[in-house]
Amino acid sequence: MNDSPDSSLPAWRRMLSRRAIVIITMVVLVIIVIALIIRHGRQLEAAAQGGRGGPMAVAVATAATGDIDIRLPALGTVTPLATVTVKTQISGQLQQIAFKEGQLVKRGDFLAQIDPRPYQAALEQAQGNLRRDQALLANARVDVKRYQDLGAEGSVAEQQVATQKSLVQQLEGTVATDQAQVSNAQLNLQYTHIVAPVAGRVGLRQVDQGNFVTQGDANGIVVVTQLQPVSVIFPMPEDKLPAVQKRLHDGAVLAVEAYDKANTTKLADGTLQSVDNVIDPATGTIKMRALFDNQDGALFANQFVNIQLLQDVLKDQIIIPIAAVQHGAPGGVNSTFVYLVGADSTVAVHPIVLGAADGERVAVASGLKVGDVVVTEGGDRLRDGATVMLPQAATGAAAGAGAQPPGAGNGKHRRGMGNHKWGGKPPANGAPAS
């Protein structure tokens, strides 16, 4: 006999009761999960607001006055002022190679020697012919004088005197020809001693010692590339040309900086040397040439470098970090703004108009004044009227944050979490907008 209270119930009712218990249990579990999710979301929101509605920690910077460099970025190619293929001007056996590959040479330095013996013999032969004909000319001139004296006495015919004068003129021409042959032989002998035509770096040799070289050798002996000084040719958009031309016409010397391919390491400092006379219609650019001393040899021929052309310097600008600039529509209108920190440590959405940028700094054309404090880090979690917690500048609790109380800007504020002094003049390390 079964004493269970449910034993008297039909089987379908017992099954229905179990299902109801399961459903009720699942509903309770779902409600608990939803409650936990809502609670966790509120905790996250509170944490984003500084925890339990408290102020949010941010980094700030103070607007200060300083100079802004207007830089024009470009990609340039290192182009030597002279690239000379050293070729022989005579034929002969290459007896000596006097340079090392990659060596820096000066103009006139000895590079190679061609067998001089055939040309020395040719010179001596030409000098012998010259001496012989000079002797004949001297004798003919003596005969002319003697015939002139005899002709005055009537002892010889006048025709014979004229013939002797003609012979002197012929011998004078022969002597002149001999002198030219001597000069040519001396020049050929000089060509056997090959020297550097320009100062620069020699490349890999194109022919080995012992080979027979001629004037028709296409590759020559070696290539000398001038690298000190060296130039960089780079294209510039045609709409930048009027401003550059105006500065040049005013007599300004425009500084140019060359950076490596990654645009992080400065290789050399130079100046703008010249501007091409035509604009390329296919690209809408004009070529410019900058000149670099390159005393340390950091620039190599055909090397690609990033160029920063310093077009102008804007004086006494109101400057803030670019990190402080926000873009969005906090009031329903797309605008550029900053979070301005008030005296009560609350922030306000403050529209601004930007000017020129230089690396991590940007000039503010309107909307801020010197001494205004703006948020540089943490602004993506702020809203208008939010309370913020400033770094403790007095005790240095947030070292390097550079916080200052509102209105205490002195033009040497350090950007939050960094070491940059705003209002100064940082090195350009990228391709800033202009």
PETAMO-V41671 format. One record per backbone hydrogen bond with DSSP energy under -1.0 kcal/mol. NH is the residue of the N-H (numbers start at 1). CO is the residue of the C=O. E is the energy in kcal/mol with one decimal. If there is no record, write none. Layout:
# PETAMO-V41671
nh = <NH & NH>
co = <CO & CO>
e = <E & E>
This chain:
# PETAMO-V41671
nh = <7 & 9 & 14 & 15 & 16 & 17 & 18 & 19 & 20 & 21 & 22 & 23 & 24 & 25 & 26 & 27 & 28 & 29 & 30 & 31 & 32 & 33 & 34 & 35 & 36 & 37 & 38 & 39 & 40 & 41 & 42 & 43 & 44 & 45 & 46 & 47 & 48 & 49 & 50 & 51 & 54 & 56 & 58 & 59 & 61 & 63 & 64 & 66 & 68 & 70 & 72 & 74 & 76 & 77 & 78 & 79 & 84 & 86 & 92 & 94 & 95 & 96 & 98 & 102 & 103 & 105 & 108 & 109 & 111 & 112 & 113 & 114 & 115 & 120 & 121 & 122 & 123 & 124 & 125 & 126 & 127 & 128 & 129 & 130 & 131 & 132 & 133 & 134 & 135 & 136 & 137 & 138 & 139 & 140 & 141 & 142 & 143 & 144 & 145 & 146 & 147 & 148 & 149 & 150 & 151 & 152 & 153 & 155 & 161 & 162 & 163 & 164 & 165 & 166 & 167 & 168 & 169 & 170 & 171 & 172 & 173 & 174 & 175 & 176 & 177 & 178 & 179 & 180 & 181 & 182 & 183 & 184 & 185 & 186 & 187 & 188 & 189 & 190 & 191 & 193 & 194 & 196 & 200 & 201 & 202 & 203 & 206 & 210 & 211 & 213 & 217 & 221 & 224 & 225 & 226 & 230 & 231 & 232 & 233 & 234 & 236 & 238 & 240 & 244 & 245 & 246 & 247 & 248 & 249 & 250 & 251 & 252 & 256 & 257 & 258 & 259 & 260 & 263 & 267 & 268 & 270 & 271 & 272 & 273 & 274 & 276 & 280 & 284 & 286 & 288 & 289 & 290 & 291 & 292 & 297 & 302 & 303 & 305 & 306 & 307 & 308 & 309 & 310 & 311 & 311 & 312 & 314 & 317 & 319 & 320 & 322 & 324 & 325 & 326 & 328 & 332 & 335 & 337 & 338 & 340 & 341 & 342 & 345 & 347 & 348 & 350 & 352 & 353 & 355 & 358 & 361 & 362 & 363 & 364 & 365 & 366 & 371 & 372 & 374 & 375 & 376 & 377 & 381 & 382 & 385 & 386 & 388 & 389 & 393 & 396 & 397 & 401 & 407 & 408 & 415 & 418 & 418 & 422 & 424>
co = <4 & 6 & 10 & 11 & 12 & 13 & 14 & 15 & 16 & 17 & 18 & 19 & 20 & 21 & 22 & 23 & 24 & 25 & 26 & 27 & 28 & 29 & 30 & 31 & 32 & 33 & 34 & 35 & 36 & 37 & 38 & 39 & 40 & 41 & 42 & 43 & 44 & 45 & 47 & 46 & 51 & 387 & 389 & 377 & 374 & 372 & 319 & 317 & 314 & 312 & 309 & 307 & 305 & 233 & 303 & 231 & 224 & 222 & 213 & 211 & 113 & 113 & 111 & 202 & 100 & 200 & 196 & 106 & 194 & 194 & 96 & 192 & 93 & 116 & 117 & 118 & 119 & 120 & 121 & 122 & 123 & 124 & 125 & 126 & 127 & 128 & 129 & 130 & 131 & 132 & 133 & 134 & 135 & 136 & 137 & 138 & 139 & 140 & 141 & 142 & 143 & 144 & 145 & 146 & 147 & 148 & 149 & 150 & 157 & 158 & 159 & 160 & 161 & 162 & 163 & 164 & 165 & 166 & 167 & 168 & 169 & 170 & 171 & 172 & 173 & 174 & 175 & 176 & 177 & 178 & 179 & 180 & 181 & 182 & 183 & 184 & 185 & 186 & 187 & 190 & 112 & 109 & 105 & 225 & 103 & 223 & 221 & 94 & 208 & 92 & 214 & 86 & 84 & 201 & 82 & 292 & 79 & 290 & 77 & 288 & 286 & 284 & 237 & 240 & 241 & 242 & 243 & 244 & 245 & 246 & 248 & 247 & 270 & 308 & 268 & 306 & 265 & 260 & 258 & 258 & 256 & 291 & 254 & 289 & 289 & 287 & 285 & 280 & 236 & 234 & 274 & 232 & 271 & 230 & 294 & 78 & 300 & 76 & 259 & 74 & 257 & 72 & 255 & 70 & 309 & 70 & 68 & 66 & 64 & 362 & 360 & 321 & 322 & 337 & 335 & 329 & 328 & 326 & 350 & 348 & 373 & 346 & 342 & 386 & 340 & 338 & 336 & 366 & 363 & 361 & 358 & 320 & 356 & 318 & 353 & 353 & 63 & 369 & 61 & 339 & 59 & 59 & 378 & 379 & 347 & 383 & 345 & 56 & 391 & 392 & 392 & 398 & 371 & 405 & 420 & 400 & 415 & 413 & 421>
e = <-1.4 & -1.1 & -1.7 & -2.1 & -1.8 & -1.9 & -1.7 & -1.9 & -1.9 & -1.9 & -2.2 & -2.7 & -2.6 & -2.4 & -2.5 & -2.6 & -2.3 & -2.2 & -2.5 & -2.4 & -2.3 & -2.5 & -2.6 & -2.3 & -2.3 & -2.6 & -2.6 & -2.4 & -2.7 & -2.6 & -2.3 & -2.2 & -2.5 & -2.4 & -2.6 & -2.6 & -2.6 & -1.2 & -1.6 & -3.9 & -1.9 & -2.0 & -1.6 & -1.8 & -2.3 & -3.2 & -1.9 & -1.8 & -2.4 & -3.1 & -2.6 & -1.8 & -2.9 & -2.4 & -2.7 & -2.9 & -2.8 & -3.1 & -2.1 & -3.3 & -2.0 & -1.7 & -3.3 & -1.3 & -2.2 & -3.1 & -2.7 & -2.1 & -3.1 & -1.6 & -2.1 & -2.9 & -2.5 & -2.2 & -2.2 & -1.9 & -1.7 & -2.1 & -2.2 & -2.1 & -2.4 & -2.1 & -2.3 & -2.0 & -2.3 & -2.3 & -2.4 & -2.2 & -1.8 & -2.1 & -2.2 & -2.2 & -2.2 & -2.2 & -2.1 & -1.6 & -2.1 & -2.1 & -1.9 & -2.1 & -2.9 & -2.4 & -1.9 & -2.4 & -2.6 & -1.7 & -1.1 & -2.7 & -1.2 & -2.0 & -2.3 & -2.0 & -1.9 & -2.0 & -2.0 & -1.7 & -1.9 & -2.2 & -2.3 & -2.2 & -2.0 & -2.2 & -2.6 & -2.2 & -2.1 & -2.6 & -2.4 & -1.9 & -2.3 & -2.2 & -2.3 & -2.4 & -2.3 & -2.5 & -2.2 & -2.4 & -2.2 & -1.9 & -2.0 & -1.5 & -2.4 & -2.5 & -2.1 & -2.9 & -2.6 & -2.1 & -3.3 & -2.9 & -1.6 & -2.8 & -1.4 & -3.6 & -3.1 & -2.5 & -2.9 & -2.6 & -1.4 & -2.3 & -2.3 & -2.3 & -2.1 & -2.4 & -1.8 & -1.7 & -3.2 & -2.3 & -1.8 & -2.2 & -2.7 & -1.6 & -1.5 & -2.3 & -2.5 & -2.2 & -2.5 & -3.3 & -2.1 & -1.8 & -3.4 & -1.3 & -3.1 & -1.9 & -2.5 & -3.0 & -1.7 & -2.9 & -2.9 & -2.6 & -2.4 & -2.4 & -2.7 & -2.5 & -2.9 & -3.0 & -1.2 & -3.1 & -1.9 & -2.3 & -2.2 & -3.5 & -2.3 & -2.5 & -2.8 & -2.3 & -1.2 & -1.1 & -3.2 & -3.4 & -3.7 & -2.1 & -2.6 & -1.4 & -1.7 & -3.1 & -2.1 & -1.4 & -3.1 & -2.5 & -2.0 & -2.7 & -2.8 & -3.3 & -1.6 & -2.3 & -1.9 & -2.8 & -2.4 & -2.7 & -3.6 & -3.0 & -1.9 & -2.1 & -2.8 & -2.8 & -2.3 & -1.4 & -2.5 & -2.0 & -2.8 & -1.9 & -3.2 & -1.5 & -1.3 & -1.3 & -2.8 & -2.1 & -3.1 & -3.4 & -1.5 & -1.4 & -1.3 & -2.3 & -1.9 & -1.9 & -1.8 & -1.1 & -2.1 & -3.5 & -1.4>
